[in-house]
Amino acid sequence: EKGCICISSVLYFELFSVLCIFIVSLGDHLHLLIPSISMTSHMIIVAHTLIIPTALLRTPRHLSYLSVVGTVATIAVVLAVVLTCLIDGDKYEEIAISKGRVNDRGHYHDLWISAGLPLALGLVGFTFSGHAVVPSIYCSMKKPQDFEKMV
């Protein structure tokens, strides 16, 4: 009982934290996209449009629809990046000239930067966390009404 409460608290705190991080990131990007609206207004708009509908979902079965939307959005972003690279090609020189920073050495990349390893592992761990799997586990259970006992 105590262990279940402890694990549930940690998982819910993590979900809440991730949601907050996404909202802050989205607000920052919206401010860059539409600078005429203040950052605070962006945060309020994003919070209301994301958190309130999610909070109204009663069962994990309904969360699976959000999982599908997230999967489709991820596929769309990856396709957009790949197609942009294939169609437009390398824009390095054009961007450098437009910003007045012409690099005489050309492209330069380090093969390995060990200082970035903790950040990389954190991002990979965050990316492959099991949150998207939870709705499918609920739907594939023989007795979905026992989902709370399983958690």
N, C-alpha and C positions, 0 to 999 in steps of 0.2 A: 504493500500500500504506500509506504513512504517513498520507496524507490520509484514507483510509478508516478507519484506526484513530482518527485525531483526531475525525472526524465521528461515528463510532460512540460514542466516549467521551463526547462532548458530549451526544448524544441519550440515551444511557443515564443519564448524570448528571441530565439534565432529567427523564426519566421517574421516576427515583428521588426527586428533589426534589419533584416534584408529588405522588407517593404519600405522602411524608412530610408535606407540607402538608395533604393530605386527611385523613390520620390524626390530626394535631394538631387540625384543625378539627372532625372528627367526635368526638374525645375531649372537646373543650370542650363541644360541644352535648349529648353524652351525660351529662356531669357536670351540666349544667343540668337535664336531664330526670330523672336519677336521682341526686340529690345524696348519697344514703346510701352510695354506692360511691365510693371515692377516685379522684382524677384519674389516678393512676398505674395503678390497676387497669383503668380504662377504656382507657388507652393500650395496655396489654398485651393486653387482650381484642381490641381493634380490630386491632392489629398481627397477631395470630395468625390472626384470621378473614379478613383481607384478603390479607396478604402470602404466607402459606404456600400456599394453593390456587393463587394466581397464579404462584408460583415453580415449581409442579409441572407447569404446562402446558408441553408439549414443543415445539409448533409454533405459528406465528402463526395457523393455521387455528382452533385452539381459542380463541385470543384474540378471534376474531370473535364468539363467543358472549357474552363479557364486553362487547363493544361494543354488542350488541343490548340487553343488560340496562341499560347506561348510557343508551342512547337512550330506552328505555321509561321509565326513572326520570326523565329530563329532561322527557319529555312529561307524565308523571304530576304532577310538581311544577308545571309551567306550568298544567295544567288545574286543579289544586287552588287555585292563587293566583287564577286568573280566576274560577272558580266561587265562591270565598269573597268576592271583590269584588262579584260580581253578586248573590249571595244576601244577604250581610250588609250590603253598602253601606259607607258611610263611618263608621268607628268613632272618628274623631279626637276628637270632643267627649267621648264616653264614656270613652275612655282618659285624656284630660286630666283629667277630673273625678275618676276613680278614683285618679289619682296626685297629686291636689291641685294640679295646675298648669293653671289655667284661663287660656287665652291670650285676652286681650281683642281682639287684632288679627285673630283668625281664622287662616286658613291663609296662610302666606307662603312663597314659594319664589323663590329667585334664578333668573333666566333663564339665566345663564352664570357659572360659577365656573372661571376659567382655571387655578387652582392644582390642580384635580382632573383636568386633562387627561392628565398622565403616567400616573396611576393608571388612568384610563378606557381609555387606549390599551393599557396592559399587560393589563388584564382582557379586552379584546376580542381582543388577540393570543393570550392564553392560551386563551380560549374557542374560537377558530377554529384552533387548532393541529391538525396533521395526524395526531395519534395515532389517532383513530377511523378514519381512512382506511386505515391500514397493513394491517389484516386483509383489507379488501376488495380492495386492490391485490394482495395475495398470492393470493387466491382467483381473481382475474380474469386472472392471468398464464397464458400458454400453457405455460410450463415453471416451475411453482412450486418445483421443486428448485433453480432458479437464483436464488432470492430473495436468498440471502446475497451473491451476486455483485453483484446490483443495488444492495443497500444499500451 
